[in-house]
Amino acid sequence: GRRHGFWSHALWLFFFVLCIGPASYSFYVNVIKPGHGAGTVLLFEKNGRDAAEWIDETLPPSEIVLTAAYPDFHFVTPLAGRPTLAGIYGESNPYRQDNRKEDIRRVYEKGDFALLPKLGVRYVCISRYERSQYKLDPSWTQLMEKETGVVFQAGEGPADEESVYIFDSREFAAAPHPGSKSSDTLHTGG
């Protein structure tokens, strides 16, 4: 009777804490950061917020920024108010039937920079979203290390998965291709 009810409730409480506890703690640590004032909710990491602020203050409102295709949202759209090519907002209609998603993948994974004018993109963002979605072509790391085309950077550098880089793609054509003679240009496909 009464003793059985106690153990039943205790068991349910144990499972509730076991299932909900880790997710709640993760939410607290990653979203509701202590030290930012009571009730402050941070949906984006500091580097993303800094990049969005730079975009908002620097780029014209109609400027499209290349980001990874994302299922929910990327800091560029909600924080900076700029359209992106892939995702759920702006220029990125998920029902659009074209090669946009494949072209974006080629830019990030193959370093196919020749696609950028075709896509109508001047600025390219690399953040944790892009790193998690694509296996970045090594030329991106070399551009980061040499600061070629880098117009914004926040974080600890190329090896930091949380770093955010924004590139002006107009500078890529003048950059030497990694591992080549200085007379060659950065590859535009592969």
Disulfide bonds with the S-S distance in Angstrom:
none
